[in-house]
Amino acid sequence: MFGGIFSTLSVATRQLGVGMATRAVFGGPQTQALRSMSKLKTHKGASKRWKALANGLYKRRQTGLRHLNRKLPSKIRRSKHAPVLCTKGQQRHLDRLLPY
């Protein structure tokens, strides 16, 4: 139950000494040296559907080409081969989902 805290404390004790280690693990002025910024995570579903362009927009394939297309006119089927660009609202959302 407390293994994570105490194992971290023992490692920090070996590196920093007893007094500084307890402050570093439980929050104190020396925590800046031990902490780092958390990494941003890419949304995997969005990264598989959207590709970033050089101008900052994103493109994706159009939907509706998997099955049940026989009843659609040829003109509509052909028009679905063209990529679709994101809107401004989608772009703000995608910038957060795809940070890299």
N, C-alpha and C positions, 0 to 999 in steps of 0.2 A: 504494500500500500504506500509506504513512504520511501520505497527503494529509489525512485527517480530523484527526489530531493537530496537524499543522503549520499547517493552515488555521485551526484553533481557536486555536493559539498566536499566529499573526500578528494575528488579530482582537483577542485579549486584550492583545497587546503594544501595539497602537495605543490601547487604552482605558486600560490600567493602567500601562504602562511595562514594561521588560524584566524586572526581577527579580520583581516581583509577578505578572507574567503566567505565568512558568514555575511559580511556586508554585500559582497558581490552576488551571492546566490539569492539572498532575501531582499535585495534592493537597497542600494546605497550609492555613495558618490563614485565608487569604482566600477559601477555597472557599465559605463560607457565603453570601456575597453573590451568587455566580454560580449556585448550585444551587437547585433548587426540588423540592418533593415530586412524585413521579410520580402520574399520574392513575389513578384506579380505572376499570377497564373493565367495561362492562355485557356480560353474556353474551347475545348476540343471539338464540340459540335459546330461552333461557328467557324473554326479554322478549316474544317473539312468542307464547308459549304461556300465560304467567301474567300476571295483572293484580293489582296491589297494592290491598288494601282499606284503609279508614280505620282499622280496628282492628289493622292489622299483619299480618293473614293474607293469603293469596293465593288467587285462584280461577282455574280453568281450565275448558275445555269437556271433556265426557266423550268418551272414545274409543269407537269401534265404530259410528259412524253414516255411514261413507263408502260402503260397498258390502257386499253379501251380507247384507242386513237382511231380505230377504223371508221367510226362515224364522223370524225372531224374532217372538214375540207382540207385539201392538200395545202392550200395557201396558209391556213392557220398552223398546220403541222410544221411547215417550213419556217414560219415566223417564230416558232418556239425554239429554233436552233440558235437564235441570236442571244448573247448574254444580256443580263439585266443589271443596271447600275443601282446602287443604293440611293435612298433619299437622304436629305439632311438630318432628319430625325434618326434614321437607321445608322447614319455615319457616326453620330455622337455615341450611340449605344455600342457600335462595333469597335470604336476606338478604345472603349473600356474593356470589351471582351477580348480584343486581340492587341495586347500591348507591345508585342515584339514582331 
